[in-house]
């Protein structure tokens, strides 16, 4: 999925991930939910979509990591 094929919501999540975790150490889904003021289930759904598109990797305990592809989309 190219950046042009991403929805504005997907890009919004990626930008927030980059802002909250610029060092790429991983961030918990609850922190994303708080930053965006959305429910945890909304974050879970979006993280599944972003994981499927190769923009994030979901780790143990709900920790999410931006991939190089996700970082490039967030910066673009």
Chimera marker file (.cmm) of the C-alpha trace (Angstrom):
<marker_set name="trace">
<marker id="1" x="0.000" y="0.000" z="0.000" r="1" g="1" b="0" radius="0.5"/>
<marker id="2" x="1.477" y="3.314" z="-1.057" r="1" g="1" b="0" radius="0.5"/>
<marker id="3" x="1.090" y="6.554" z="0.831" r="1" g="1" b="0" radius="0.5"/>
<marker id="4" x="-1.475" y="7.676" z="-1.758" r="1" g="1" b="0" radius="0.5"/>
<marker id="5" x="-3.614" y="4.633" z="-0.967" r="1" g="1" b="0" radius="0.5"/>
<marker id="6" x="-3.668" y="5.319" z="2.767" r="1" g="1" b="0" radius="0.5"/>
<marker id="7" x="-6.662" y="6.960" z="4.353" r="1" g="1" b="0" radius="0.5"/>
<marker id="8" x="-6.357" y="10.231" z="6.220" r="1" g="1" b="0" radius="0.5"/>
<marker id="9" x="-7.097" y="8.326" z="9.436" r="1" g="1" b="0" radius="0.5"/>
<marker id="10" x="-4.213" y="5.928" z="8.796" r="1" g="1" b="0" radius="0.5"/>
<marker id="11" x="-1.847" y="8.831" z="8.192" r="1" g="1" b="0" radius="0.5"/>
<marker id="12" x="-3.109" y="10.581" z="11.336" r="1" g="1" b="0" radius="0.5"/>
<marker id="13" x="-2.302" y="7.514" z="13.435" r="1" g="1" b="0" radius="0.5"/>
<marker id="14" x="1.158" y="7.178" z="11.886" r="1" g="1" b="0" radius="0.5"/>
<marker id="15" x="1.974" y="10.836" z="12.548" r="1" g="1" b="0" radius="0.5"/>
<marker id="16" x="0.874" y="10.525" z="16.169" r="1" g="1" b="0" radius="0.5"/>
<marker id="17" x="2.951" y="7.366" z="16.582" r="1" g="1" b="0" radius="0.5"/>
<marker id="18" x="6.002" y="9.205" z="15.284" r="1" g="1" b="0" radius="0.5"/>
<marker id="19" x="5.364" y="12.213" z="17.544" r="1" g="1" b="0" radius="0.5"/>
<marker id="20" x="4.864" y="10.116" z="20.671" r="1" g="1" b="0" radius="0.5"/>
<marker id="21" x="7.710" y="7.684" z="19.967" r="1" g="1" b="0" radius="0.5"/>
<marker id="22" x="10.379" y="9.454" z="17.874" r="1" g="1" b="0" radius="0.5"/>
<marker id="23" x="13.100" y="7.046" z="19.054" r="1" g="1" b="0" radius="0.5"/>
<marker id="24" x="11.162" y="3.999" z="17.857" r="1" g="1" b="0" radius="0.5"/>
<marker id="25" x="11.226" y="2.172" z="21.170" r="1" g="1" b="0" radius="0.5"/>
<marker id="26" x="7.600" y="1.130" z="20.860" r="1" g="1" b="0" radius="0.5"/>
<marker id="27" x="4.432" y="2.538" z="22.302" r="1" g="1" b="0" radius="0.5"/>
<marker id="28" x="1.470" y="0.967" z="24.043" r="1" g="1" b="0" radius="0.5"/>
<marker id="29" x="-1.904" y="1.135" z="22.364" r="1" g="1" b="0" radius="0.5"/>
<marker id="30" x="-3.420" y="2.862" z="25.399" r="1" g="1" b="0" radius="0.5"/>
<marker id="31" x="-1.009" y="5.768" z="24.919" r="1" g="1" b="0" radius="0.5"/>
<marker id="32" x="-2.127" y="6.109" z="21.302" r="1" g="1" b="0" radius="0.5"/>
<marker id="33" x="-5.766" y="6.068" z="22.409" r="1" g="1" b="0" radius="0.5"/>
<marker id="34" x="-5.105" y="8.834" z="24.939" r="1" g="1" b="0" radius="0.5"/>
<marker id="35" x="-3.204" y="10.976" z="22.436" r="1" g="1" b="0" radius="0.5"/>
<marker id="36" x="-5.944" y="10.702" z="19.827" r="1" g="1" b="0" radius="0.5"/>
<marker id="37" x="-8.795" y="10.692" z="22.350" r="1" g="1" b="0" radius="0.5"/>
<marker id="38" x="-10.289" y="7.546" z="20.856" r="1" g="1" b="0" radius="0.5"/>
<marker id="39" x="-11.244" y="4.178" z="22.313" r="1" g="1" b="0" radius="0.5"/>
<marker id="40" x="-8.762" y="1.360" z="22.712" r="1" g="1" b="0" radius="0.5"/>
<marker id="41" x="-10.863" y="-0.752" z="20.372" r="1" g="1" b="0" radius="0.5"/>
<marker id="42" x="-10.522" y="1.919" z="17.668" r="1" g="1" b="0" radius="0.5"/>
<marker id="43" x="-6.764" y="1.861" z="18.123" r="1" g="1" b="0" radius="0.5"/>
<marker id="44" x="-6.735" y="-1.936" z="18.012" r="1" g="1" b="0" radius="0.5"/>
<marker id="45" x="-8.674" y="-1.952" z="14.743" r="1" g="1" b="0" radius="0.5"/>
<marker id="46" x="-6.409" y="0.651" z="13.150" r="1" g="1" b="0" radius="0.5"/>
<marker id="47" x="-3.241" y="-1.069" z="14.360" r="1" g="1" b="0" radius="0.5"/>
<marker id="48" x="-4.448" y="-4.269" z="12.675" r="1" g="1" b="0" radius="0.5"/>
<marker id="49" x="-4.928" y="-2.337" z="9.418" r="1" g="1" b="0" radius="0.5"/>
<marker id="50" x="-1.535" y="-0.656" z="9.716" r="1" g="1" b="0" radius="0.5"/>
<marker id="51" x="0.104" y="-3.973" z="10.604" r="1" g="1" b="0" radius="0.5"/>
<marker id="52" x="-1.447" y="-5.593" z="7.521" r="1" g="1" b="0" radius="0.5"/>
<marker id="53" x="-0.163" y="-2.734" z="5.361" r="1" g="1" b="0" radius="0.5"/>
<marker id="54" x="3.384" y="-3.115" z="6.739" r="1" g="1" b="0" radius="0.5"/>
<marker id="55" x="3.485" y="0.278" z="8.448" r="1" g="1" b="0" radius="0.5"/>
<marker id="56" x="3.654" y="-1.015" z="12.019" r="1" g="1" b="0" radius="0.5"/>
<marker id="57" x="4.606" y="-4.177" z="13.841" r="1" g="1" b="0" radius="0.5"/>
<marker id="58" x="2.541" y="-5.229" z="16.805" r="1" g="1" b="0" radius="0.5"/>
<marker id="59" x="4.589" y="-6.696" z="19.609" r="1" g="1" b="0" radius="0.5"/>
<marker id="60" x="3.779" y="-8.366" z="22.894" r="1" g="1" b="0" radius="0.5"/>
<marker id="61" x="1.557" y="-6.634" z="25.435" r="1" g="1" b="0" radius="0.5"/>
<marker id="62" x="0.073" y="-4.250" z="22.875" r="1" g="1" b="0" radius="0.5"/>
<marker id="63" x="3.332" y="-2.496" z="22.054" r="1" g="1" b="0" radius="0.5"/>
<marker id="64" x="3.426" y="-1.043" z="18.549" r="1" g="1" b="0" radius="0.5"/>
<marker id="65" x="6.533" y="-0.200" z="16.520" r="1" g="1" b="0" radius="0.5"/>
<marker id="66" x="6.684" y="1.923" z="13.377" r="1" g="1" b="0" radius="0.5"/>
<marker id="67" x="8.403" y="0.241" z="10.456" r="1" g="1" b="0" radius="0.5"/>
<marker id="68" x="10.558" y="2.093" z="7.959" r="1" g="1" b="0" radius="0.5"/>
<marker id="69" x="7.543" y="2.206" z="5.641" r="1" g="1" b="0" radius="0.5"/>
<marker id="70" x="5.383" y="3.644" z="8.426" r="1" g="1" b="0" radius="0.5"/>
<marker id="71" x="8.014" y="6.223" z="9.326" r="1" g="1" b="0" radius="0.5"/>
<marker id="72" x="8.298" y="7.329" z="5.693" r="1" g="1" b="0" radius="0.5"/>
<marker id="73" x="4.514" y="7.685" z="5.422" r="1" g="1" b="0" radius="0.5"/>
<marker id="74" x="4.372" y="9.668" z="8.673" r="1" g="1" b="0" radius="0.5"/>
<marker id="75" x="7.079" y="12.052" z="7.446" r="1" g="1" b="0" radius="0.5"/>
<marker id="76" x="5.572" y="12.512" z="3.988" r="1" g="1" b="0" radius="0.5"/>
<link id1="1" id2="2" r="1" g="1" b="0" radius="0.2"/>
<link id1="2" id2="3" r="1" g="1" b="0" radius="0.2"/>
<link id1="3" id2="4" r="1" g="1" b="0" radius="0.2"/>
<link id1="4" id2="5" r="1" g="1" b="0" radius="0.2"/>
<link id1="5" id2="6" r="1" g="1" b="0" radius="0.2"/>
<link id1="6" id2="7" r="1" g="1" b="0" radius="0.2"/>
<link id1="7" id2="8" r="1" g="1" b="0" radius="0.2"/>
<link id1="8" id2="9" r="1" g="1" b="0" radius="0.2"/>
<link id1="9" id2="10" r="1" g="1" b="0" radius="0.2"/>
<link id1="10" id2="11" r="1" g="1" b="0" radius="0.2"/>
<link id1="11" id2="12" r="1" g="1" b="0" radius="0.2"/>
<link id1="12" id2="13" r="1" g="1" b="0" radius="0.2"/>
<link id1="13" id2="14" r="1" g="1" b="0" radius="0.2"/>
<link id1="14" id2="15" r="1" g="1" b="0" radius="0.2"/>
<link id1="15" id2="16" r="1" g="1" b="0" radius="0.2"/>
<link id1="16" id2="17" r="1" g="1" b="0" radius="0.2"/>
<link id1="17" id2="18" r="1" g="1" b="0" radius="0.2"/>
<link id1="18" id2="19" r="1" g="1" b="0" radius="0.2"/>
<link id1="19" id2="20" r="1" g="1" b="0" radius="0.2"/>
<link id1="20" id2="21" r="1" g="1" b="0" radius="0.2"/>
<link id1="21" id2="22" r="1" g="1" b="0" radius="0.2"/>
<link id1="22" id2="23" r="1" g="1" b="0" radius="0.2"/>
<link id1="23" id2="24" r="1" g="1" b="0" radius="0.2"/>
<link id1="24" id2="25" r="1" g="1" b="0" radius="0.2"/>
<link id1="25" id2="26" r="1" g="1" b="0" radius="0.2"/>
<link id1="26" id2="27" r="1" g="1" b="0" radius="0.2"/>
<link id1="27" id2="28" r="1" g="1" b="0" radius="0.2"/>
<link id1="28" id2="29" r="1" g="1" b="0" radius="0.2"/>
<link id1="29" id2="30" r="1" g="1" b="0" radius="0.2"/>
<link id1="30" id2="31" r="1" g="1" b="0" radius="0.2"/>
<link id1="31" id2="32" r="1" g="1" b="0" radius="0.2"/>
<link id1="32" id2="33" r="1" g="1" b="0" radius="0.2"/>
<link id1="33" id2="34" r="1" g="1" b="0" radius="0.2"/>
<link id1="34" id2="35" r="1" g="1" b="0" radius="0.2"/>
<link id1="35" id2="36" r="1" g="1" b="0" radius="0.2"/>
<link id1="36" id2="37" r="1" g="1" b="0" radius="0.2"/>
<link id1="37" id2="38" r="1" g="1" b="0" radius="0.2"/>
<link id1="38" id2="39" r="1" g="1" b="0" radius="0.2"/>
<link id1="39" id2="40" r="1" g="1" b="0" radius="0.2"/>
<link id1="40" id2="41" r="1" g="1" b="0" radius="0.2"/>
<link id1="41" id2="42" r="1" g="1" b="0" radius="0.2"/>
<link id1="42" id2="43" r="1" g="1" b="0" radius="0.2"/>
<link id1="43" id2="44" r="1" g="1" b="0" radius="0.2"/>
<link id1="44" id2="45" r="1" g="1" b="0" radius="0.2"/>
<link id1="45" id2="46" r="1" g="1" b="0" radius="0.2"/>
<link id1="46" id2="47" r="1" g="1" b="0" radius="0.2"/>
<link id1="47" id2="48" r="1" g="1" b="0" radius="0.2"/>
<link id1="48" id2="49" r="1" g="1" b="0" radius="0.2"/>
<link id1="49" id2="50" r="1" g="1" b="0" radius="0.2"/>
<link id1="50" id2="51" r="1" g="1" b="0" radius="0.2"/>
<link id1="51" id2="52" r="1" g="1" b="0" radius="0.2"/>
<link id1="52" id2="53" r="1" g="1" b="0" radius="0.2"/>
<link id1="53" id2="54" r="1" g="1" b="0" radius="0.2"/>
<link id1="54" id2="55" r="1" g="1" b="0" radius="0.2"/>
<link id1="55" id2="56" r="1" g="1" b="0" radius="0.2"/>
<link id1="56" id2="57" r="1" g="1" b="0" radius="0.2"/>
<link id1="57" id2="58" r="1" g="1" b="0" radius="0.2"/>
<link id1="58" id2="59" r="1" g="1" b="0" radius="0.2"/>
<link id1="59" id2="60" r="1" g="1" b="0" radius="0.2"/>
<link id1="60" id2="61" r="1" g="1" b="0" radius="0.2"/>
<link id1="61" id2="62" r="1" g="1" b="0" radius="0.2"/>
<link id1="62" id2="63" r="1" g="1" b="0" radius="0.2"/>
<link id1="63" id2="64" r="1" g="1" b="0" radius="0.2"/>
<link id1="64" id2="65" r="1" g="1" b="0" radius="0.2"/>
<link id1="65" id2="66" r="1" g="1" b="0" radius="0.2"/>
<link id1="66" id2="67" r="1" g="1" b="0" radius="0.2"/>
<link id1="67" id2="68" r="1" g="1" b="0" radius="0.2"/>
<link id1="68" id2="69" r="1" g="1" b="0" radius="0.2"/>
<link id1="69" id2="70" r="1" g="1" b="0" radius="0.2"/>
<link id1="70" id2="71" r="1" g="1" b="0" radius="0.2"/>
<link id1="71" id2="72" r="1" g="1" b="0" radius="0.2"/>
<link id1="72" id2="73" r="1" g="1" b="0" radius="0.2"/>
<link id1="73" id2="74" r="1" g="1" b="0" radius="0.2"/>
<link id1="74" id2="75" r="1" g="1" b="0" radius="0.2"/>
<link id1="75" id2="76" r="1" g="1" b="0" radius="0.2"/>
</marker_set>
